[in-house]
């Protein structure tokens, strides 16, 4: 796949506003088809804020939160920041640890 063509957005928008013929614009920016020109023009408008950015139908899936807690070399339990924020824990919160049938259980004191 060839690298993405770098286009001077401001110059492209100015040429279109000044009603420069399509053939001249395509020659200057080395576009092979009018579709390439139109896509570059719309992208330039969106990047400069002159047109609203299109939102695709597919949204990014949020990353699943990692529920794993690890033990470091010193024997301390390491709880990821995402879990701390999710559960509303604060620095210096104390927990009581119990062994259960399922593993370990942490209970906030």
Phi, psi and omega per residue, in radians:
X1 nan 2.250 -3.127
X2 -1.210 2.706 3.132
X3 -1.147 2.696 -3.131
X4 -1.133 2.366 -3.126
X5 -1.261 2.280 3.118
X6 -1.562 2.181 -3.074
X7 -2.152 2.397 3.050
X8 -1.354 1.785 -3.031
X9 -1.049 -0.770 -3.091
X10 -1.114 -0.765 -3.133
X11 -1.130 -0.700 3.130
X12 -1.112 -0.794 3.137
X13 -1.107 -0.726 3.130
X14 -1.102 -0.732 3.139
X15 -1.110 -0.691 3.124
X16 -1.184 -0.723 3.131
X17 -1.145 -0.586 3.133
X18 -1.438 0.117 3.080
X19 1.012 0.725 3.033
X20 -1.245 2.399 -3.118
X21 -1.000 2.564 -3.076
X22 -1.006 -0.693 -3.110
X23 -1.075 -0.694 3.137
X24 -1.194 -0.698 3.120
X25 -1.121 -0.759 -3.135
X26 -1.113 -0.652 3.126
X27 -1.194 -0.752 -3.108
X28 -1.130 -0.750 -3.085
X29 -1.650 0.046 3.099
X30 1.058 0.734 3.034
X31 -1.481 2.467 3.140
X32 -1.618 -0.495 -3.121
X33 -2.271 2.784 3.115
X34 -1.199 -0.461 3.100
X35 -1.126 -0.701 3.084
X36 -1.053 -0.713 3.119
X37 -1.110 -0.801 -3.109
X38 -1.136 -0.717 3.118
X39 -1.136 -0.755 3.131
X40 -1.117 -0.659 3.134
X41 -1.152 -0.794 3.130
X42 -1.138 -0.732 3.097
X43 -1.077 -0.690 3.121
X44 -1.124 -0.726 3.111
X45 -1.103 -0.723 -3.132
X46 -1.203 -0.691 -3.112
X47 -1.224 -0.531 3.123
X48 -1.546 -0.090 3.087
X49 1.505 0.178 3.139
X50 -1.474 -0.220 3.077
X51 -2.411 2.567 3.135
X52 -1.162 2.537 3.136
X53 -1.275 2.350 3.133
X54 -1.279 2.397 3.092
X55 -1.810 2.174 -3.106
X56 -1.296 2.766 3.137
X57 -1.167 -0.495 3.136
X58 -1.640 2.151 3.071
X59 -1.633 2.778 3.088
X60 -1.269 2.364 3.089
X61 -1.315 2.373 3.103
X62 -1.240 2.501 -3.111
X63 -1.193 2.313 3.131
X64 -1.147 2.377 -3.108
X65 -1.233 2.332 3.122
X66 -1.421 2.057 -3.093
X67 -1.628 0.226 -3.097
X68 -1.481 2.404 3.028
X69 -2.024 2.333 -3.100
X70 -2.002 2.869 3.100
X71 -1.963 2.222 -3.130
X72 -1.505 -3.079 -3.082
X73 -1.078 -0.527 -3.124
X74 -1.404 -0.162 -3.134
X75 1.649 0.168 3.134
X76 -1.492 2.531 3.042
X77 -1.405 2.304 3.136
X78 -1.879 2.037 3.118
X79 -1.859 2.142 -3.135
X80 -1.045 2.592 -3.092
X81 -1.014 -0.643 3.138
X82 -1.051 -0.710 3.113
X83 -1.196 -0.716 3.129
X84 -1.049 -0.804 3.134
X85 -1.157 -0.722 -3.105
X86 -1.085 -0.753 -3.098
X87 -1.542 -0.110 3.078
X88 1.348 0.443 3.094
X89 -1.280 2.712 3.115
X90 -2.139 2.872 3.089
X91 -1.071 2.453 3.126
X92 1.256 0.254 2.990
X93 -1.165 2.437 -3.138
X94 -1.842 2.545 -3.131
X95 -2.283 2.622 3.030
X96 -1.797 2.282 -3.106
X97 -1.819 2.308 3.102
X98 -2.277 2.577 3.034
X99 -1.584 2.261 3.131
X100 -2.147 3.086 3.134
X101 -1.106 -0.537 -3.116
X102 -1.498 -0.225 -3.100
X103 2.491 -2.225 3.110
X104 -1.789 2.626 3.100
X105 -2.250 2.260 3.086
X106 -1.832 2.297 3.101
X107 -2.211 2.228 -3.127
X108 -1.239 2.334 3.137
X109 -1.441 nan nan
